[in-house]
Amino acid sequence: MRRADSEDVEAIAEIHVCSWQAAYRGVLPDELLDGLSVAERARSWREILAAGERWLTFVAEPVTGGLAGFCSATMPIRDAEAGEGTAEIGALYVAPGHWRQGVGSALLAVTLEELHRAGWCDAILWVLPENRAAIAFYERFGFEVEAGVEKREERSGHRVIRLRATLVELEEPIEIVPCVPCWAERFENERGALEEAIGERVTGGIHHVGSTAVPGLAAKPIVDVLVGVDSLEAARACFEPLARLGYLHAPYRADEMHWFCKPHPRRRTHHLHLVPTDSERYRDELAFRDALRASPDLAESYAQTKRRLAASFKHDREGYTDAKGAFIREALDGRARPSARSTHPPAGSGGAPGSP
């Protein structure tokens, strides 16, 4: 992901046209879609990119070259009622050949992150009500349909509806909730999908770890998955199939693991770690989980520790994770791990061990 520049104009225009034609066929009139012009779109995007700070445009550039998609945000241009501090997601399009590979999620995540960092409070966008897949996609990022707020686009004459997300609320606070049986079911469903997607690269199994893997233990409602691999280098072949499952990669503690989450960093349902099976981190993840499963007293003490720390680090995931280190070290050294002490912070916390 990177900021767009003037050299991206033609590729952005091409994606804009072909994605419209593929996504809206049967929804918008054929004559409208067939009449779309790459040259016309290129002229528009040349002006947009020349506008500087008024527009914020990111592109996804695969290692194989070219562009896979783009996302652009601006001050509201279609909404006179939008208040100060509200940005508009004006365009988010992915080339059809890159659909269902996580490109759109990554583009929207980095755009919302930058808007939040720049001080915008809200984001709005307009979408066709018939485009249920797009609405569901945006809702996963915290957008909600504003009932009764709609209009007709001048170009197509079709009705569009407005979605809004409050950016300051996109980062979910740390919350420890009681155990629910569906966590185990969610893991089993995820394991099946992972086995199909990357099974041939897995050498140490696909494991449910973290607090949601311990029956009866309160936890952040995020399913943690540990995948044993031969090496970090070999595991890079998993990146593309994982992206198709909606996982976003983040270079967190990259010397120890490849870390992923979904659907996006601010609103997570799953964490995934690709970890070499010959590493201490891999052994510690499993050892801490097994220690919690074996000792109800240890599990209850851990739950109390997490509740206390969650209150102190409500909006600081990394601080919360670091603060649990002493408890986890003690559990591993005293109960769970027969090997020598690790020189690294131990794995195995309640929400993606060792991850933010």
Backbone torsions as a table, in degrees:
resi	resn	phi	psi	omega
1	MET	NA	134.0	177.8
2	ARG	-152.6	164.6	175.3
3	ARG	-69.0	142.5	178.9
4	ALA	-74.4	151.4	174.5
5	ASP	-133.6	-179.9	-173.1
6	SER	-61.9	-26.2	-179.4
7	GLU	-73.8	-10.1	-179.2
8	ASP	-90.7	-3.2	-170.5
9	VAL	-55.5	-52.5	-175.6
10	GLU	-62.6	-42.4	-179.0
11	ALA	-66.6	-40.2	177.4
12	ILE	-62.3	-44.6	-180.0
13	ALA	-62.4	-40.6	179.4
14	GLU	-63.7	-44.4	178.2
15	ILE	-64.2	-41.2	-179.6
16	HIS	-57.3	-46.7	-177.6
17	VAL	-71.4	-50.4	-174.1
18	CYS	-68.3	-32.2	178.7
19	SER	-72.0	-38.4	173.0
20	TRP	-58.0	-48.3	-175.9
21	GLN	-64.2	-34.3	180.0
22	ALA	-80.2	-40.2	-173.7
23	ALA	-80.0	-33.3	-171.3
24	TYR	-106.4	7.9	176.9
25	ARG	-64.1	126.0	-176.7
26	GLY	93.0	-11.2	177.3
27	VAL	-107.5	-49.2	174.8
28	LEU	-99.1	157.1	-177.6
29	PRO	-60.2	142.0	179.1
30	ASP	-59.6	-38.1	-177.3
31	GLU	-64.7	-33.0	176.9
32	LEU	-68.1	-47.8	-177.5
33	LEU	-66.6	-42.9	-178.8
34	ASP	-69.2	-20.9	-179.2
35	GLY	-89.5	-0.8	179.0
36	LEU	-64.8	139.0	-175.0
37	SER	-118.8	124.9	176.3
38	VAL	-63.1	-40.0	-179.6
39	ALA	-62.8	-41.1	178.8
40	GLU	-65.3	-43.5	178.3
41	ARG	-64.4	-37.0	179.4
42	ALA	-62.4	-39.8	177.7
43	ARG	-62.1	-42.2	179.9
44	SER	-64.7	-44.1	-178.0
45	TRP	-71.3	-27.4	175.6
46	ARG	-64.9	-40.1	177.7
47	GLU	-68.4	-40.1	-179.3
48	ILE	-63.0	-47.5	-177.6
49	LEU	-69.0	-24.2	177.6
50	ALA	-79.9	-11.5	-176.6
51	ALA	-76.7	-7.0	174.6
52	GLY	68.8	-125.1	-170.2
53	GLU	-70.1	-15.8	-178.1
54	ARG	-65.6	-31.1	178.6
55	TRP	-116.7	144.0	175.1
56	LEU	-120.1	112.3	-174.2
57	THR	-126.6	126.2	175.4
58	PHE	-113.3	148.3	175.3
59	VAL	-124.0	153.4	174.1
60	ALA	-104.2	120.8	-175.7
61	GLU	-117.9	104.3	179.5
62	PRO	-65.0	158.0	178.9
63	VAL	-65.1	-20.6	179.7
64	THR	-79.7	-6.0	178.7
65	GLY	102.3	169.0	-177.6
66	GLY	73.4	-170.5	176.9
67	LEU	-120.1	143.9	179.1
68	ALA	-100.1	-21.5	-179.2
69	GLY	176.5	177.4	179.3
70	PHE	-152.8	157.2	174.6
71	CYS	-139.0	134.8	-176.4
72	SER	-133.7	134.5	178.8
73	ALA	-126.7	154.8	-176.5
74	THR	-155.6	177.6	166.6
75	MET	-64.4	149.0	-175.9
76	PRO	-54.2	127.4	179.9
77	ILE	-117.0	-10.5	-179.5
78	ARG	-123.0	15.1	-171.9
79	ASP	-145.2	93.8	-178.3
80	ALA	-69.1	-18.5	-177.9
81	GLU	-88.2	-8.5	-178.5
82	ALA	-64.4	132.8	-177.1
83	GLY	-81.2	173.1	177.5
84	GLU	-62.6	138.8	-178.5
85	GLY	90.0	5.4	179.1
86	THR	-103.9	125.9	176.3
87	ALA	-102.9	157.8	178.2
88	GLU	-117.1	129.0	170.3
89	ILE	-78.9	101.7	-173.2
90	GLY	-82.1	-26.7	-177.0
91	ALA	-160.3	133.6	171.9
92	LEU	-144.1	108.2	-176.3
93	TYR	-137.3	141.2	178.7
94	VAL	-123.6	135.3	178.4
95	ALA	-58.0	135.0	-176.2
96	PRO	-50.8	-34.3	179.6
97	GLY	-67.6	-10.7	180.0
98	HIS	-116.2	13.3	176.7
99	TRP	-64.9	151.6	177.1
100	ARG	59.0	33.7	175.3
101	GLN	-120.7	10.2	179.2
102	GLY	84.3	5.0	-177.2
103	VAL	-66.5	-47.0	-179.5
104	GLY	-61.1	-41.5	178.7
105	SER	-61.4	-44.7	-178.7
106	ALA	-64.9	-40.9	179.8
107	LEU	-64.7	-45.6	-179.0
108	LEU	-67.8	-38.0	179.9
109	ALA	-61.8	-46.9	-177.5
110	VAL	-69.5	-32.6	178.2
111	THR	-67.9	-46.7	178.9
112	LEU	-64.4	-37.3	177.9
113	GLU	-61.5	-43.9	-178.9
114	GLU	-69.1	-38.9	176.9
115	LEU	-61.8	-43.9	179.3
116	HIS	-62.4	-43.3	-179.7
117	ARG	-63.7	-33.7	-177.9
118	ALA	-81.3	-2.5	174.5
119	GLY	100.8	4.1	176.1
120	TRP	-71.6	142.9	-177.1
121	CYS	-98.8	-35.6	-176.3
122	ASP	-131.1	159.1	172.8
123	ALA	-135.5	139.0	176.4
124	ILE	-125.2	161.8	172.5
125	LEU	-156.4	162.4	179.9
126	TRP	-117.4	139.3	-176.2
127	VAL	-145.8	149.6	175.6
128	LEU	-68.0	132.9	-179.6
129	PRO	-63.4	-23.8	177.8
130	GLU	-72.9	-16.6	-176.0
131	ASN	-87.4	72.7	-175.1
132	ARG	-64.4	-34.2	-179.5
133	ALA	-63.8	-41.0	179.3
134	ALA	-66.9	-41.8	179.8
135	ILE	-61.5	-44.4	179.0
136	ALA	-62.2	-38.8	178.3
137	PHE	-61.1	-48.4	-178.6
138	TYR	-67.7	-33.5	179.4
139	GLU	-64.8	-30.5	176.7
140	ARG	-64.7	-21.8	178.6
141	PHE	-95.5	9.7	176.7
142	GLY	95.9	0.6	176.3
143	PHE	-75.3	146.6	177.1
144	GLU	-130.4	141.8	175.7
145	VAL	-68.9	129.1	177.2
146	GLU	-88.9	107.0	-174.6
147	ALA	-55.6	130.8	175.1
148	GLY	80.7	-1.7	179.4
149	VAL	-99.4	105.7	-177.4
150	GLU	-153.0	166.7	176.7
151	LYS	-161.2	178.4	177.2
152	ARG	-111.2	132.6	178.0
153	GLU	-71.5	137.1	180.0
154	GLU	-61.7	-39.0	-172.2
155	ARG	-70.8	-46.3	-174.8
156	SER	-100.3	-19.6	-175.7
157	GLY	76.3	0.5	-178.9
158	HIS	-86.1	153.7	177.8
159	ARG	-73.8	137.0	173.6
160	VAL	-126.1	153.2	-179.9
161	ILE	-120.1	156.9	-176.2
162	ARG	-101.9	137.8	172.6
163	LEU	-115.3	145.8	-178.5
164	ARG	-135.6	142.6	171.8
165	ALA	-132.4	139.9	175.3
166	THR	-90.5	113.1	-171.9
167	LEU	-64.5	-34.7	-178.9
168	VAL	-68.3	-13.0	179.3
169	GLU	-105.6	-0.4	-178.9
170	LEU	-66.6	-34.0	177.1
171	GLU	-79.3	106.6	-178.0
172	GLU	-67.2	134.5	178.0
173	PRO	-67.9	156.8	176.7
174	ILE	-69.5	124.2	-177.8
175	GLU	-138.0	126.7	177.1
176	ILE	-97.7	122.4	-175.3
177	VAL	-120.8	158.2	178.1
178	PRO	-61.4	153.4	179.6
179	CYS	-63.1	140.0	174.3
180	VAL	-127.1	141.3	-176.3
181	PRO	-59.6	-24.9	-174.7
182	CYS	-67.5	-16.3	178.5
183	TRP	-60.6	-43.6	179.1
184	ALA	-64.6	-39.4	178.7
185	GLU	-65.9	-40.0	178.4
186	ARG	-62.3	-39.4	177.8
187	PHE	-64.2	-45.9	-178.7
188	GLU	-60.1	-39.7	177.1
189	ASN	-63.3	-41.3	-179.0
190	GLU	-69.0	-38.1	179.4
191	ARG	-60.6	-42.3	178.4
192	GLY	-59.9	-43.6	179.1
193	ALA	-65.6	-40.0	-179.2
194	LEU	-69.0	-39.9	178.2
195	GLU	-60.5	-39.6	178.7
196	GLU	-69.5	-37.1	-174.4
197	ALA	-81.0	-42.6	-172.6
198	ILE	-132.6	14.7	-174.2
199	GLY	-52.7	-36.8	-177.5
200	GLU	-69.6	-16.2	179.6
201	ARG	-96.9	-6.6	-176.2
202	VAL	-87.2	125.9	-179.7
203	THR	-116.0	-13.9	-177.5
204	GLY	-125.2	18.5	177.7
205	GLY	87.6	168.2	176.8
206	ILE	-116.8	115.1	-168.9
207	HIS	-120.4	143.3	171.3
208	HIS	-86.4	119.7	-177.7
209	VAL	-128.9	-177.2	-178.2
210	GLY	75.3	-176.9	-172.6
211	SER	-67.6	-31.7	179.6
212	THR	-67.9	-10.3	178.0
213	ALA	-90.8	-0.9	-176.6
214	VAL	-109.3	111.6	-178.5
215	PRO	-55.3	130.5	176.5
216	GLY	85.4	-7.1	-175.8
217	LEU	-88.6	128.8	174.5
218	ALA	-65.0	148.9	-173.2
219	ALA	-161.2	165.3	162.6
220	LYS	-67.2	137.4	-174.6
221	PRO	-77.4	59.2	179.9
222	ILE	-128.2	125.7	-179.5
223	VAL	-81.8	123.1	179.6
224	ASP	-99.7	130.7	-178.0
225	VAL	-123.2	128.4	176.1
226	LEU	-108.6	126.3	178.6
227	VAL	-118.8	122.4	178.5
228	GLY	-84.6	128.6	-178.2
229	VAL	-129.6	165.6	179.6
230	ASP	-65.5	-48.1	-176.8
231	SER	-157.6	163.0	177.1
232	LEU	-65.0	-37.9	-179.6
233	GLU	-65.9	-46.5	-179.7
234	ALA	-64.4	-31.5	-176.9
235	ALA	-71.2	-13.3	178.5
236	ARG	-61.6	-23.3	177.3
237	ALA	-66.3	-14.6	179.0
238	CYS	-83.1	-14.7	-171.1
239	PHE	-59.0	-47.5	-176.0
240	GLU	-66.2	-48.9	178.0
241	PRO	-63.7	-31.5	176.5
242	LEU	-68.0	-36.4	176.8
243	ALA	-61.3	-36.6	178.6
244	ARG	-66.9	-21.9	175.5
245	LEU	-88.3	1.0	177.3
246	GLY	95.9	7.6	-179.5
247	TYR	-83.1	136.6	176.3
248	LEU	-106.2	131.5	-178.7
249	HIS	-89.5	139.2	174.2
250	ALA	-131.4	135.4	-178.2
251	PRO	-78.0	67.0	-178.1
252	TYR	-101.9	123.4	-177.0
253	ARG	46.3	53.1	-171.7
254	ALA	-66.5	-15.4	176.9
255	ASP	-80.0	-9.0	-178.4
256	GLU	-115.0	-29.1	-173.4
257	MET	-162.8	167.1	165.4
258	HIS	-103.9	123.9	-173.2
259	TRP	-111.8	136.0	-178.8
260	PHE	-135.7	157.5	170.2
261	CYS	-144.6	166.8	172.3
262	LYS	-153.4	154.5	1.5
263	PRO	-78.7	-21.8	174.6
264	HIS	-163.4	164.6	-170.2
265	PRO	-60.2	-26.7	-176.6
266	ARG	-88.1	-17.0	-177.5
267	ARG	-142.4	90.5	-168.7
268	ARG	-103.2	141.7	170.8
269	THR	-116.3	-24.4	-178.5
270	HIS	-139.8	144.4	166.6
271	HIS	-117.7	146.2	-179.8
272	LEU	-137.9	131.8	177.7
273	HIS	-121.5	126.2	169.3
274	LEU	-97.5	113.8	-170.6
275	VAL	-130.7	131.8	176.7
276	PRO	-58.9	136.0	-175.4
277	THR	-70.8	-18.4	179.7
278	ASP	-91.8	11.3	-175.8
279	SER	-97.8	156.3	176.6
280	GLU	-66.3	-34.9	178.1
281	ARG	-59.1	-44.0	-179.6
282	TYR	-60.7	-46.2	-179.2
283	ARG	-65.6	-39.1	-178.1
284	ASP	-67.9	-38.6	178.4
285	GLU	-55.6	-48.6	-177.9
286	LEU	-72.1	-38.3	-177.5
287	ALA	-64.9	-42.5	-179.0
288	PHE	-67.9	-41.8	175.9
289	ARG	-57.5	-47.5	-176.8
290	ASP	-66.0	-34.5	177.0
291	ALA	-63.8	-42.0	178.5
292	LEU	-66.2	-39.5	178.6
293	ARG	-65.5	-33.3	-174.5
294	ALA	-82.2	-21.2	-173.9
295	SER	-128.6	102.4	176.4
296	PRO	-59.1	-33.3	179.9
297	ASP	-67.1	-43.5	177.6
298	LEU	-62.4	-42.5	-179.4
299	ALA	-62.8	-42.0	-179.9
300	GLU	-67.6	-38.8	177.0
301	SER	-63.6	-37.9	178.4
302	TYR	-66.5	-41.4	178.9
303	ALA	-60.5	-43.1	179.0
304	GLN	-64.0	-40.2	178.0
305	THR	-62.1	-43.8	-178.6
306	LYS	-65.8	-40.5	179.1
307	ARG	-62.4	-42.1	179.9
308	ARG	-64.4	-44.3	-178.4
309	LEU	-71.3	-33.4	178.3
310	ALA	-63.1	-34.4	177.5
311	ALA	-69.4	-31.7	-178.5
312	SER	-84.4	-30.5	-174.9
313	PHE	-119.9	44.3	-170.9
314	LYS	-55.7	-35.4	-177.5
315	HIS	-120.8	24.6	-179.1
316	ASP	-132.1	86.7	-176.3
317	ARG	-61.4	-43.5	-176.4
318	GLU	-69.1	-39.1	176.3
319	GLY	-63.2	-39.0	177.6
320	TYR	-62.2	-45.9	-179.9
321	THR	-63.4	-45.6	-179.7
322	ASP	-62.6	-37.8	-176.3
323	ALA	-68.1	-22.5	178.3
324	LYS	-79.9	-7.7	-172.5
325	GLY	-56.8	-42.8	-177.1
326	ALA	-62.3	-43.1	179.5
327	PHE	-62.7	-44.9	-176.3
328	ILE	-67.7	-39.5	178.1
329	ARG	-60.0	-44.2	-179.3
330	GLU	-63.8	-41.6	179.7
331	ALA	-63.7	-42.9	-179.0
332	LEU	-69.8	-42.9	-177.0
333	ASP	-70.9	-36.5	-173.3
334	GLY	-94.8	-23.9	-171.9
335	ARG	-129.2	-35.1	-163.7
336	ALA	-107.8	-22.4	-167.8
337	ARG	-125.0	116.9	-179.4
338	PRO	-78.9	-17.2	-176.2
339	SER	-77.9	175.7	-179.9
340	ALA	-65.6	162.4	-179.5
341	ARG	-61.9	144.0	177.0
342	SER	-77.4	148.0	174.1
343	THR	-90.1	-0.7	179.0
344	HIS	-112.4	157.5	172.8
345	PRO	-57.7	134.5	-172.8
346	PRO	-72.3	158.6	176.3
347	ALA	-89.3	171.8	169.0
348	GLY	103.4	36.4	177.1
349	SER	-86.9	179.0	-172.7
350	GLY	-74.9	-15.1	179.2
351	GLY	-139.1	91.3	-174.1
352	ALA	58.9	86.2	-177.4
353	PRO	-46.8	126.3	178.1
354	GLY	70.8	17.2	-179.3
355	SER	-126.6	158.2	-176.8
356	PRO	-74.7	NA	NA
